[in-house]
């Protein structure tokens, strides 16, 4: 394996009306800009069709993102770094993303998720609507997997404007306000930090076997 091989980043997300999707797209773009190979993956929708149809924003977003490939366990194995994105649900990750994570038990048991670089991002409808607890809940998964959690911290000036050291977060006012310049810049910084950390770790690990 070449020491110059690109870092592989899987951006795995759930989004109902598109807010988290915008953050996920920003992460994917930033990772590619940083030189990584990227897989942008949505998780499978669990809500019934009638529930989706009852919300125009939800149904519009579902139609607009039909082309996005659904996440598989192979994406987790393939990746050097995994970024999870989800809206908050009572201060917890959405059931759709949690269900996907729950299917990864066989990979966990085989140790195939150890030393993956992990990072999380979220959005809520209201200010302080469970953003930090949602990210921490997602990071609990990385603890169990033996992954290496990389938060943005306050390691860049944009973080003092965005204000969440746990991970990029956005307040959408119930999907009425899309991520703005600050949130997208914070997402880019967080992703760049993930890619740089993954590259450093990967080079160091591979150099041991050269």
C-alpha positions as CSV (number, residue, x, y, z in Angstrom):
1,X,0.0,0.0,0.0
2,X,1.5,3.3,-1.1
3,X,2.2,6.0,1.5
4,X,0.8,8.5,-1.0
5,X,-2.6,6.7,-1.3
6,X,-5.5,9.0,-0.8
7,X,-7.5,9.0,2.5
8,X,-10.9,7.5,2.0
9,X,-13.8,9.3,3.6
10,X,-17.4,8.0,4.0
11,X,-19.9,10.8,4.7
12,X,-23.0,8.9,6.0
13,X,-26.1,10.9,6.8
14,X,-29.8,11.0,7.3
15,X,-31.8,14.0,6.2
16,X,-35.6,14.4,6.0
17,X,-36.0,17.9,4.6
18,X,-32.5,18.6,3.3
19,X,-30.7,20.6,6.0
20,X,-28.3,17.8,7.0
21,X,-27.9,16.9,3.3
22,X,-26.5,20.4,2.7
23,X,-24.0,19.9,5.5
24,X,-23.1,16.4,4.2
25,X,-22.6,17.8,0.7
26,X,-20.3,20.4,2.1
27,X,-18.3,17.8,3.9
28,X,-18.0,15.6,0.8
29,X,-16.8,18.6,-1.2
30,X,-14.3,19.7,1.4
31,X,-12.9,16.2,1.7
32,X,-12.4,16.0,-2.1
33,X,-10.8,19.4,-2.0
34,X,-8.4,18.1,0.7
35,X,-7.4,15.2,-1.6
36,X,-9.6,12.4,-0.2
37,X,-11.6,9.8,-2.0
38,X,-15.2,10.3,-0.9
39,X,-18.4,8.3,-0.7
40,X,-21.5,10.4,0.1
41,X,-24.1,8.0,1.3
42,X,-27.6,8.4,2.7
43,X,-29.1,5.8,5.0
44,X,-32.3,4.0,4.2
45,X,-35.6,5.8,5.0
46,X,-37.7,4.0,7.5
47,X,-40.7,6.3,7.6
48,X,-43.9,5.2,5.8
49,X,-44.7,6.7,2.5
50,X,-47.8,8.4,3.8
51,X,-45.8,10.2,6.5
52,X,-43.4,11.5,3.9
53,X,-46.2,12.6,1.6
54,X,-47.8,14.6,4.3
55,X,-44.8,16.9,4.5
56,X,-44.1,18.8,1.3
57,X,-40.5,19.5,2.2
58,X,-39.9,15.9,3.1
59,X,-41.4,14.5,-0.1
60,X,-39.6,17.1,-2.2
61,X,-36.2,16.2,-0.6
62,X,-36.8,12.5,-1.0
63,X,-37.5,13.0,-4.7
64,X,-34.5,15.3,-5.2
65,X,-32.0,12.9,-3.6
66,X,-33.1,9.6,-5.3
67,X,-29.7,9.6,-7.0
68,X,-27.7,9.4,-3.7
69,X,-26.5,5.9,-3.1
70,X,-27.7,4.2,0.1
71,X,-25.1,3.4,2.7
72,X,-23.8,-0.2,3.1
73,X,-21.5,-1.9,5.5
74,X,-18.9,-2.0,2.8
75,X,-18.7,1.8,2.9
76,X,-17.6,1.5,6.6
77,X,-15.0,-1.1,5.8
78,X,-13.7,0.9,2.8
79,X,-13.3,4.2,4.7
80,X,-10.3,5.4,6.7
81,X,-12.6,8.1,8.1
82,X,-16.3,8.1,8.8
83,X,-18.4,11.2,9.2
84,X,-21.9,10.8,10.5
85,X,-24.6,13.4,10.0
86,X,-28.1,13.5,11.4
87,X,-30.9,15.8,12.6
88,X,-31.6,15.7,16.3
89,X,-34.5,13.6,17.5
90,X,-35.1,14.4,21.2
91,X,-31.4,15.1,21.6
92,X,-30.5,11.8,19.9
93,X,-29.6,10.7,16.4
94,X,-32.5,10.0,14.0
95,X,-33.7,6.4,14.0
96,X,-32.8,5.9,10.4
97,X,-29.1,6.5,11.0
98,X,-29.2,4.5,14.3
99,X,-30.7,1.6,12.5
100,X,-27.9,1.6,10.0
101,X,-25.3,1.8,12.8
102,X,-27.0,-1.1,14.5
103,X,-26.4,-3.3,11.4
104,X,-22.7,-2.9,11.9
105,X,-22.4,-5.3,14.8
106,X,-20.7,-8.0,12.7
107,X,-18.0,-5.5,11.7
108,X,-17.5,-4.5,15.3
109,X,-17.2,-8.1,16.4
110,X,-14.5,-8.7,13.8
111,X,-12.6,-5.6,14.8
112,X,-13.0,-4.1,11.3
113,X,-13.9,-0.6,12.7
114,X,-11.0,-0.2,15.0
115,X,-8.8,2.9,14.3
116,X,-11.3,4.5,11.9
117,X,-11.2,8.3,12.3
118,X,-14.7,9.4,13.3
119,X,-16.5,12.7,13.5
120,X,-20.2,13.9,13.7
121,X,-22.4,16.8,12.7
122,X,-26.1,17.7,13.2
123,X,-29.0,20.1,12.8
124,X,-32.0,20.9,14.9
125,X,-35.2,22.9,14.4
126,X,-34.7,25.2,17.3
127,X,-31.7,26.7,19.1
128,X,-30.2,24.4,21.7
129,X,-32.5,21.7,20.4
130,X,-30.2,18.8,21.4
131,X,-27.3,19.5,19.1
132,X,-24.5,18.7,21.4
133,X,-26.2,15.7,23.0
134,X,-26.9,14.3,19.5
135,X,-23.2,14.5,18.5
136,X,-22.1,13.0,21.8
137,X,-24.6,10.2,21.3
138,X,-23.2,9.5,17.9
139,X,-19.7,9.6,19.2
140,X,-20.6,6.8,21.7
141,X,-20.7,4.6,18.6
142,X,-17.1,5.5,17.8
143,X,-16.0,4.7,21.4
144,X,-17.5,1.2,21.1
145,X,-15.9,0.6,17.7
146,X,-12.5,1.6,19.0
147,X,-12.4,4.5,16.5
148,X,-10.5,7.8,16.9
149,X,-12.8,10.7,17.4
150,X,-11.8,14.0,15.8
151,X,-13.9,17.0,16.9
152,X,-13.4,20.5,15.4
153,X,-12.7,21.9,18.9
154,X,-11.8,25.6,18.8
155,X,-8.9,24.9,16.4
156,X,-9.8,27.5,13.9
157,X,-11.2,31.0,14.1
158,X,-14.5,29.9,12.4
159,X,-15.2,27.8,15.4
160,X,-15.5,30.9,17.6
161,X,-18.3,32.1,15.3
162,X,-20.0,28.7,14.9
163,X,-19.6,28.0,18.6
164,X,-19.8,24.2,18.8
165,X,-16.6,22.4,19.6
166,X,-18.2,18.9,19.4
167,X,-19.1,19.2,15.7
168,X,-20.7,21.4,13.1
169,X,-24.4,22.1,14.0
170,X,-27.1,24.3,12.5
171,X,-30.4,25.7,13.7
172,X,-32.9,25.4,10.8
173,X,-36.0,26.9,12.3
174,X,-37.8,23.8,11.3
175,X,-36.2,23.6,7.8
176,X,-37.0,27.2,7.0
177,X,-33.3,28.4,7.3
178,X,-30.6,26.5,5.3
179,X,-27.0,26.3,6.5
180,X,-25.3,29.7,6.1
181,X,-21.8,30.8,5.3
182,X,-20.6,30.2,8.9
183,X,-22.0,26.7,9.2
184,X,-20.7,25.7,5.8
185,X,-17.2,27.1,6.6
186,X,-17.3,25.2,9.9
187,X,-18.2,22.1,8.1
188,X,-15.3,22.5,5.7
189,X,-12.9,23.1,8.6
190,X,-14.1,20.0,10.5
191,X,-13.8,17.9,7.4
192,X,-10.4,19.2,6.5
193,X,-9.3,18.4,10.1
194,X,-10.7,14.9,9.7
195,X,-8.8,14.3,6.5
196,X,-5.5,15.7,7.8
197,X,-5.8,13.6,10.9
198,X,-6.6,10.5,9.0
199,X,-3.8,11.1,6.5
200,X,-1.3,11.5,9.4
201,X,-2.5,8.4,11.1
202,X,-2.5,6.4,7.9
203,X,1.0,7.4,6.9
204,X,2.3,6.6,10.4
205,X,0.7,3.2,10.5
206,X,1.8,2.2,7.0
207,X,5.3,3.4,7.5
208,X,5.7,0.8,10.3
209,X,5.4,-2.0,7.6
210,X,7.7,-0.5,5.0
